[in-house]
Amino acid sequence: MSNTMARFALSAYKWAGFALFPLLTPYLAVRSAKGKEDAARRRERFGHPGRDRPGGPVVWFHAASVGETTAVIPLIREVRKRDIQVVLTTGTVTSAKVASERLDESVIHQFVPLDIKPAVGRFLDYWKPDLAIIAESEIWPVTLMELGERHIPQILVNGRLSDRSFARWRRYSGLAEELFRNLALVIAQSESDAAKYTELGALPVTVSGNLKVDNDTLPYDADALARYRSQLGARKTWAAISTFDKEEAAAGRVHQRLKAANGLLTIIVPRHPERADEIEKELNEQGLKVARRTRKDPITPDTDILLGDTIGEMGLYLRLTEIAFVGRSLYAEGGQNPMEPAAIGCAVLSGGNVQNFRDSYQRLAANGSAKIVRDEDILAKGVHYLMNNDPVRRKMIEAGFDTVQGMRGALTATMKSLEPYISPLAMKARLDSR
């Protein structure tokens, strides 16, 4: 696609939003009914503000979901230390909850406006951000163009591109170049990601490492942890976390294979807790007894599965075990973040489909702290082996700690790259406060 055609396509996409705008209200109403949106704050998706704009310079952070939100929280705290106001947008109720729990009230949360001109324009007209910082791989054409036309610098942090997304963008290289040239800076997670963005036309591109590694250790409820540990007694455990469809059933079958020999409890933490009813039914059909966190069910001697159907409690679930299978990797593609279990003290297992976290898995595997399992049978054998070989499990856990420590520094590197954009805003904030 030529650049002329790309500009025409983007212009058509941008203005088509006017025609689509009236049709989106019933769509959002349906999503609200399903728990995907906050019905009381639906107008924010159309760019209507839910809070007053504070005085002084404003940085707009956008993080799509829980993982991206968690990644940028330390960055937001650094910006707030400089007395710069922050508006954080996210796309899901779960990420909004994480933001409210981990950030103080001075950070304004809004749901991200739909990527159509009326919604984005209304949002920008009201909040008037001085800088936009986007997390990971959130490329919304209308938003990028509207920011570009208003000469608002926009920076992609913790940037990554999956192989599939890169191939898709490369097929439309002219379109990619037209969009990515609106970015003032891309700060990529790895050299591989940096090379992809550079090939697609982004300039300049730097490398910081993964911001998720610099996060604080996941929080947990100490009372709940003590209660569960008391109920578990000497039982062995393993966890299947961030699981997607089919992986919960697979974890149930692994449990069936191993429970007679190990007397174990299996902890399942789905990536999308709203699927909990469906997952419980599926596990019950396997003859398994399920305790659910949301019901505050106790772990009794005949409990097979603890279903972690809550948001923001991964720190609790991971502290109940030393073996974690990380999902979206066996029957789904892309993988999920393995650094959180490694940082807490778990030997990590994963399926082979980890394209979105390739660099993290390569580092963990190279140091002996993560193992890739080919299928469900190998997963069962891996869990059994680690449960019954303390020295091997401990060695993997220690290697995980060392790997995480060696990968820290992304926050410092990111702030250094952002300094030319943040420093003038910090100076303006100080002058405005006098």
C-alpha positions in Angstrom: 0.0 0.0 0.0 1.4 3.4 -1.0 1.6 6.3 1.4 -1.1 8.2 -0.5 -3.4 5.2 -0.4 -2.6 4.8 3.3 -3.5 8.4 4.1 -6.8 8.0 2.2 -7.6 4.8 4.1 -6.9 6.4 7.5 -8.9 9.5 6.6 -11.9 7.3 5.6 -11.6 5.2 8.8 -11.4 8.4 10.9 -14.5 10.0 9.4 -16.5 6.8 9.3 -16.8 7.2 13.0 -19.5 9.8 12.5 -21.7 7.3 10.8 -21.0 4.5 13.3 -21.3 6.7 16.4 -25.2 6.4 17.0 -25.0 2.6 16.5 -22.6 2.1 19.4 -24.9 2.9 22.3 -26.9 -0.4 22.2 -23.6 -2.3 21.7 -22.2 -0.8 24.9 -25.5 -1.5 26.7 -25.2 -5.1 25.8 -21.6 -5.2 27.0 -22.6 -3.6 30.2 -25.2 -6.2 30.9 -22.5 -8.9 30.5 -20.2 -7.2 33.0 -17.7 -6.1 30.4 -18.4 -2.4 31.1 -19.3 -0.2 34.0 -22.9 0.8 33.1 -22.7 3.9 35.4 -19.7 5.2 33.6 -20.7 4.3 30.0 -20.6 7.9 28.9 -16.8 8.0 29.4 -16.5 5.6 26.4 -17.9 8.5 24.3 -15.4 10.9 25.7 -17.6 12.5 28.3 -15.6 13.3 31.4 -16.4 11.7 34.7 -14.2 13.9 36.8 -13.1 17.6 36.8 -9.8 18.4 35.0 -7.1 19.5 37.5 -5.1 22.6 36.9 -1.5 22.4 35.6 0.1 20.1 33.1 -1.6 16.7 32.5 0.0 13.4 31.2 -2.5 10.9 29.7 -1.5 7.3 30.3 -3.4 4.6 28.5 -3.2 0.9 29.5 -5.6 -1.6 27.9 -6.0 -4.3 30.5 -4.7 -5.6 33.8 -1.2 -6.5 32.6 -0.5 -3.2 31.0 -2.0 -1.3 33.9 0.3 -3.1 36.4 3.3 -2.4 34.2 2.8 1.4 34.1 1.8 1.9 37.7 5.5 2.5 38.8 5.9 4.9 35.9 2.8 6.8 36.9 4.1 7.1 40.5 7.4 8.6 39.2 5.5 11.2 37.1 3.3 12.1 40.1 6.4 12.6 42.3 7.1 15.6 40.0 3.7 17.1 40.7 2.4 16.5 37.2 -1.3 15.5 37.0 -2.1 12.1 35.6 -5.2 10.8 33.8 -5.1 7.0 33.4 -7.5 5.3 30.9 -8.1 1.6 30.7 -10.4 -0.6 28.7 -11.8 -3.0 31.2 -13.5 -3.0 34.6 -10.9 -5.3 36.0 -8.0 -3.0 35.1 -10.0 -0.1 36.6 -10.2 -2.0 39.9 -6.5 -2.7 39.9 -5.8 1.0 39.3 -8.0 2.1 42.1 -6.4 -0.4 44.5 -2.8 0.4 43.7 -2.8 4.1 42.9 -3.9 7.0 45.2 -6.9 9.2 44.5 -4.8 11.9 42.9 -4.6 9.7 39.7 -7.8 10.2 37.7 -9.1 7.1 36.1 -11.4 7.2 33.0 -12.5 4.5 30.7 -10.8 4.9 27.3 -12.9 6.7 24.6 -13.9 4.6 21.6 -11.5 5.0 18.7 -13.9 7.2 16.7 -13.4 10.9 16.0 -16.3 12.3 18.1 -15.3 10.4 21.2 -11.6 10.9 21.0 -12.1 14.6 20.1 -14.4 15.2 23.0 -11.9 13.5 25.4 -8.9 15.5 24.1 -10.9 18.8 24.1 -11.7 18.4 27.8 -8.5 16.9 29.3 -6.1 18.8 27.0 -3.1 16.4 27.8 0.4 17.8 27.4 1.7 14.3 26.7 0.2 10.9 25.9 2.0 7.7 27.1 0.6 4.4 25.7 1.5 1.0 27.1 2.8 -2.0 25.2 0.9 -2.4 21.8 -2.1 -0.2 21.9 -2.3 1.3 18.4 -5.6 3.0 17.8 -5.6 4.9 14.4 -8.0 7.7 15.2 -6.5 8.4 18.6 -2.9 8.5 17.1 -4.0 10.8 14.3 -6.0 13.2 16.6 -3.1 13.5 18.9 -0.8 14.1 16.0 -3.0 16.8 14.5 -3.0 18.6 17.9 0.8 18.3 18.2 0.6 16.4 21.5 3.7 14.2 21.8 2.7 10.5 22.1 5.1 7.9 23.4 4.8 4.1 23.4 6.4 2.6 26.5 7.1 -1.1 27.3 6.5 -1.6 23.6 6.1 -5.1 22.2 4.9 -6.6 18.9 3.9 -10.2 18.7 5.0 -12.1 15.5 1.4 -12.2 14.3 0.8 -8.4 14.8 4.1 -7.6 13.2 3.3 -9.8 10.1 -0.1 -8.1 9.9 1.4 -4.6 10.0 4.1 -5.5 7.5 1.5 -6.4 5.0 0.3 -2.8 5.2 3.6 -1.1 5.5 2.4 2.2 4.1 -0.4 2.3 6.6 2.0 1.4 9.5 4.4 4.1 8.5 1.6 6.7 8.4 0.5 5.7 11.9 3.8 5.1 13.6 5.3 8.4 12.4 2.8 10.1 14.8 4.8 8.6 17.7 7.4 10.9 19.1 9.3 7.9 20.7 9.0 4.1 21.1 10.6 2.6 24.2 10.6 -1.2 23.4 10.9 -4.1 25.8 13.6 -5.9 23.8 16.0 -5.5 20.9 13.7 -7.8 18.9 10.7 -5.6 19.5 12.8 -2.5 18.7 13.8 -3.9 15.4 10.1 -4.6 14.5 9.0 -1.1 15.3 11.9 0.4 13.4 11.1 -1.7 10.3 7.5 -0.5 10.5 8.7 3.2 10.4 8.8 4.2 14.0 11.6 6.7 14.9 13.3 7.0 17.3 13.2 3.6 19.1 15.1 2.8 22.3 15.2 -0.3 24.5 14.4 -0.3 28.2 13.6 -3.9 29.2 10.3 -5.0 30.6 8.6 -2.7 33.1 6.7 -5.6 34.6 9.9 -6.9 36.1 10.3 -3.6 38.1 6.9 -3.9 39.7 6.6 -4.4 43.4 6.1 -8.0 44.5 2.4 -8.8 44.2 0.3 -7.8 47.2 -1.7 -10.3 49.2 -4.2 -10.7 52.1 -2.0 -12.0 55.0 -5.1 -13.2 57.0 -6.4 -15.2 54.0 -3.0 -16.7 53.3 -2.6 -17.9 56.9 -6.1 -19.3 56.9 -5.6 -21.2 53.6 -2.2 -22.5 54.8 -3.8 -23.8 58.0 -6.5 -25.5 56.0 -4.0 -27.1 53.6 -1.8 -28.6 56.3 0.8 -30.8 54.6 -1.0 -31.2 51.3 1.0 -30.5 48.2 -0.1 -27.9 45.7 0.4 -26.6 42.2 -1.2 -23.7 40.4 -2.4 -23.1 36.8 -2.6 -19.3 36.5 -3.8 -16.9 33.8 -5.6 -19.8 32.1 -7.7 -19.6 29.0 -10.4 -21.9 27.6 -9.5 -25.6 27.7 -6.6 -25.0 30.0 -8.8 -25.3 33.2 -10.1 -28.6 32.0 -6.6 -29.8 31.3 -5.5 -28.7 34.8 -8.5 -30.8 36.2 -7.3 -33.8 34.3 -3.7 -33.3 35.6 -5.2 -33.2 39.1 -7.0 -36.5 38.5 -3.8 -38.2 37.4 -1.7 -37.0 40.3 -4.0 -36.7 43.4 -3.8 -40.3 44.5 0.0 -40.3 44.6 0.4 -36.8 45.9 -2.8 -35.9 47.9 -2.6 -32.5 46.3 -4.7 -29.4 45.9 -4.8 -27.7 42.5 -5.2 -23.9 42.3 -6.7 -22.6 39.1 -6.7 -18.8 38.4 -8.4 -18.0 35.1 -7.3 -15.0 33.2 -11.0 -13.9 33.0 -12.7 -14.6 36.3 -16.2 -13.9 34.8 -15.8 -17.4 33.3 -15.9 -19.0 36.8 -19.4 -20.5 36.7 -18.5 -22.2 33.4 -15.2 -23.4 34.7 -16.7 -24.8 38.0 -19.4 -26.7 36.0 -16.7 -28.2 33.7 -14.6 -29.3 36.7 -17.6 -30.7 38.6 -18.4 -32.8 35.5 -14.9 -34.3 36.0 -16.0 -35.3 39.5 -13.9 -32.7 41.2 -14.9 -30.7 44.2 -14.3 -27.0 43.8 -13.9 -24.3 46.4 -14.3 -20.7 45.2 -12.5 -17.7 46.6 -15.5 -15.4 45.9 -17.7 -17.7 48.0 -15.1 -17.9 50.8 -15.4 -21.7 50.6 -12.9 -23.4 53.0 -10.4 -25.9 51.7 -11.5 -29.2 53.2 -9.7 -32.6 53.0 -11.9 -33.5 50.0 -11.5 -30.3 48.1 -9.7 -30.9 44.8 -9.6 -27.4 43.3 -9.3 -23.9 44.7 -10.8 -21.7 42.0 -9.2 -18.2 42.2 -12.1 -16.3 40.7 -11.1 -12.8 42.1 -9.3 -9.9 40.7 -5.9 -8.6 42.0 -5.2 -11.6 44.3 -2.5 -13.4 42.3 -0.1 -12.7 45.1 -2.2 -14.7 47.4 -2.6 -17.7 45.1 1.1 -17.9 44.1 2.1 -17.9 47.8 0.1 -21.1 48.3 2.4 -23.1 46.0 5.9 -23.4 44.6 4.9 -24.7 41.2 3.1 -22.5 38.6 1.9 -23.4 35.1 1.4 -20.1 33.2 -1.5 -20.3 30.8 -2.5 -19.0 27.4 0.3 -21.2 26.2 -1.0 -24.8 25.9 -4.3 -24.4 24.0 -4.2 -20.7 23.4 -1.5 -18.5 21.9 0.6 -15.6 23.1 1.5 -16.7 26.7 1.2 -14.6 29.9 3.7 -12.9 32.1 6.0 -15.6 33.8 8.0 -13.0 35.8 5.4 -12.6 38.6 5.5 -16.3 39.7 9.3 -16.4 39.3 9.6 -13.2 41.5 7.4 -14.7 44.2 9.2 -18.0 44.4 7.7 -20.5 42.0 9.2 -23.0 39.5 7.6 -22.0 36.2 6.0 -24.4 33.6 4.4 -23.2 30.4 3.1 -24.5 27.1 5.1 -23.6 24.0 2.9 -20.8 22.6 4.6 -17.9 24.4 5.3 -15.5 21.5 4.2 -12.4 23.4 6.7 -13.1 26.2 9.5 -14.7 24.3 12.3 -12.7 25.7 11.2 -13.3 29.3 10.8 -17.1 28.8 14.2 -17.3 27.0 15.9 -15.7 29.9 14.2 -17.8 32.5 14.7 -21.0 30.5 18.4 -20.2 29.9 18.9 -19.9 33.7 17.0 -23.1 34.4 14.0 -21.5 36.1 11.3 -22.2 33.5 10.5 -25.4 31.6 8.4 -25.6 28.4 5.9 -28.5 28.3 4.8 -29.8 24.9 1.3 -31.1 25.9 -0.9 -32.1 28.8 0.9 -35.4 29.4 4.3 -33.7 29.8 2.6 -31.1 32.0 1.4 -33.8 34.4 4.8 -35.4 34.5 6.5 -32.1 35.1 4.2 -31.2 38.0 4.7 -34.7 39.5 8.5 -34.5 39.1 8.8 -31.0 40.7 6.5 -31.9 43.6 8.6 -34.9 44.5 12.1 -33.5 43.9 12.8 -30.7 46.4 16.4 -30.0 45.4 15.4 -29.6 41.7 12.4 -27.4 42.6 14.5 -25.2 44.9 17.2 -24.8 42.3 14.5 -23.6 39.7 13.1 -21.2 42.3 16.5 -19.7 43.1 17.3 -19.3 39.4 14.0 -17.5 39.0 14.9 -15.0 41.7 18.3 -14.4 40.1 16.8 -13.9 36.6 14.3 -11.4 37.8 16.9 -9.4 39.7 19.1 -9.4 36.6 16.3 -8.0 34.4 15.4 -5.1 36.7 16.2 -1.6 35.6 13.5 -0.9 33.0 11.9 1.8 35.1 15.1 3.8 35.4 15.8 3.3 31.6 12.3 4.4 30.7 12.3 7.5 32.9 15.7 8.5 31.4 14.2 8.3 27.9 11.1 10.2 29.0 13.1 13.0 30.7 13.1 15.4 27.8 9.3 15.3 27.8 8.7 15.1 31.6 11.2 17.7 32.8 9.5 20.8 31.1 6.1 19.7 32.5 7.6 19.3 36.0 9.0 22.8 35.8 5.7 24.2 34.6 3.9 22.4 37.4 6.2 24.0 40.0 5.7 27.4 38.5 1.9 27.0 38.4 1.9 26.0 42.1 3.5 29.3 43.2 
